[in-house]
Amino acid sequence: MAERKNTDFDRPGGYAMPKGATQVHRQAAKAMIDADVRLYGDSVEVHQPRQIKNPAPKYQAVDPDTRVYVGDCRDVLPNLPDKGKVDLIFADPPFNWDVPYDQWHDGMPRAEYERFTFDWLDACIDALSPRGSLWVNIPDDTAAEAVLHLKRRGVTMINWCIWHFRFGQHRDSSFILSKSHVLYFVKDPDNRIWNSNEILEPSDRAAIYADPRTMAKETNKGLRVPMDVWYGQYWGRIQGNNKERRHGHHNQIPEVYLERIIRACSNEGDLVLDPFLGSGTTCTVARAIGRRSIGVEYSPVNAESAWDRVINVGMVRMDAALGRSSAIVQPRRGKREKGGTLFLAAASSGEE
Ligand SMILES: C[S@@+](CC[C@H](N)C(=O)[O-])C[C@H]1O[C@@H](n2cnc3c(N)ncnc32)[C@H](O)[C@@H]1O
């Protein structure tokens, strides 16, 4: 008897939502503004930003305009002359994991930490231009609260990505931590800066299966927008003797991660902002690829080191991951296509 396809379970599109994920998020964004969502951090008083008239950057350069401010981002952002004009924000906050940052105390009571998170998220939303996007790098224990807060503020989720890294700290009491959440929200899903062509990579159809259908496409033959789980060579945590490493900094993000976001969500000359600058990754990459940028950093020592990186070191892995396949199996025998650089082959060089 011929096999009957089970259309209840094997829906065309598999895990794709029939209406489209963005459509569903868009509807949720409207509904959530009126929802009575309460979170633990709501029990703590909202931070009242200090009034700073014409805040002065501690460091500044031109072509493209690059500025670093020293202070608490909850105070700096509301006073910026660029408020409401920022095209892209990338935020990688302290996780409240007792990291010995130079100045910032990374061990608040939980409710205070949630309030802190909501306050800087609010400052970021207010700083964004109408077409702007907000990206947040956040761990398991705060991702849910951050998403709920952003949703109740009425901004729309476009993607909930995962940054997957290897070499997490060993433990045997539970699975080893190997990811961070990368949230992508916008003010207006119908009118946002999005350059998919800037970040394409070879599809698995091209890189593994040499499927002729992908090469027969009118445009972008064999290419696709990357998936929402990010990994591969140069995508690992920056530590040890990695050539990107800036000593004295914690949780440095790889350049390829920022390059993907900045190329996808801003154009040359646009304004990019990082409220937790750390070692300066965001401004370094933004400046290298022609974006204006603002960094805010609480510690004067970190800010000085970040500025040294932005101006004197610069980006060291420009385009290193662009256009590389993220396939995790070797090409099928006899189907190795020319031009598709496989992550697997490259990964044998040892640098994650
Ligand atoms: C996780 S690190 C950022 C790392 C950065 N993404 C990188 O690639 O180097 C967080 C940074 O935020 C700074 N910071 C903490 N609280 C802050 C605040 N309220 N305002 C501004 N900076 C803050 C810390 O000093 C630290 O350098």
The ligand as a Gaussian input file, in Angstrom:
#p B3LYP/6-31G(d) Opt

LIG

0 1
 C       29.727000      42.070000      29.947000
 S       30.770000      43.456000      29.911000
 C       30.662000      43.976000      28.227000
 C       31.622000      43.284000      27.338000
 C       31.631000      43.799000      25.911000
 N       30.464000      43.374000      25.188000
 C       32.900000      43.377000      25.186000
 O       32.830000      42.759000      24.110000
 O       33.972000      43.633000      25.703000
 C       29.853000      44.646000      30.765000
 C       30.563000      45.988000      30.925000
 O       29.572000      46.927000      31.355000
 C       30.131000      47.796000      32.328000
 N       28.975000      48.296000      33.117000
 C       28.358000      47.677000      34.151000
 N       27.311000      48.415000      34.575000
 C       27.258000      49.517000      33.804000
 C       26.393000      50.633000      33.739000
 N       25.376000      50.777000      34.579000
 N       26.612000      51.575000      32.793000
 C       27.652000      51.440000      31.925000
 N       28.523000      50.411000      31.953000
 C       28.326000      49.444000      32.863000
 C       31.121000      46.938000      33.085000
 O       32.118000      47.735000      33.695000
 C       31.673000      46.034000      31.955000
 O       32.812000      46.592000      31.380000

